[in-house]
Amino acid sequence: MSERTALTELANFVGQSSLLSEDMAVRNRALRGITQRMLPRKRSVGELLGVVLALSSRTRRMVQEPVAIDLDVFAPGGARAIRLSLKRGAD
């Protein structure tokens, strides 16, 4: 088992950042890597299909009417057996 604690690892991680390097070329490479990850990339057909299906199902759920459920549960003596209260989420 490692002797290092999470705080020690975090402190070492911060010190290892390429952006803290004295060499400007090293810092530029680190910045270029960050910006390349932020740029749009080509998506596979499977990824695009997943996005289309997710948007389609979300749109379909949004246009549906809210569901109403009536629940009547009685005890053997005829009194109500359950009191259930469901609050609506933020609209």
Disulfide bonds with the S-S distance in Angstrom:
none
